[in-house]
Amino acid sequence: MITIEEAIEHCEEKNNCTECGLEHWQLGNWLKMLKGMSKKIHRNQLRKVV
């Protein structure tokens, strides 16, 4: 299993002007959005606990 950071890095490495590369670019963007949302949710949960 890989981490979300490793998946983002993989997408950035495979990002090029081919159709597959463009799909990696899009997937990388979605993963970055997911990572940001996950951090925001985690911070909000911590505030509720404290």
C-alpha positions in Angstrom: 0.0 0.0 0.0 1.2 3.5 -0.8 0.6 6.8 1.0 -1.3 9.6 -0.6 1.9 11.6 -0.8 3.5 8.7 -2.8 0.5 8.6 -5.1 0.7 12.3 -5.7 4.4 12.0 -6.4 3.8 9.2 -8.9 1.2 11.3 -10.7 3.6 14.2 -10.9 6.3 11.9 -12.4 3.9 10.5 -15.0 2.4 13.8 -15.9 3.1 14.5 -19.6 1.3 15.5 -22.8 0.0 12.0 -23.6 -3.6 11.0 -22.8 -2.3 8.8 -19.9 -0.1 11.7 -18.7 -3.1 14.0 -18.7 -5.1 11.5 -16.7 -2.2 11.3 -14.2 -2.3 15.1 -14.0 -6.0 15.1 -13.2 -5.7 12.3 -10.7 -2.8 14.1 -9.0 -5.0 17.2 -8.6 -7.9 15.2 -7.1 -5.5 13.5 -4.7 -4.1 17.0 -3.6 -7.7 18.2 -3.1 -8.5 15.0 -1.0 -5.4 15.5 1.1 -6.3 19.1 1.8 -9.9 18.2 2.7 -8.7 15.4 4.9 -6.4 17.8 6.8 -9.3 20.3 7.2 -11.6 17.6 8.6 -8.9 16.4 11.0 -8.3 19.9 12.3 -12.0 20.4 12.8 -12.3 17.2 14.7 -9.4 18.1 17.0 -11.0 21.4 17.8 -14.2 19.6 18.9 -12.1 17.4 21.2 -10.2 20.2 22.8 
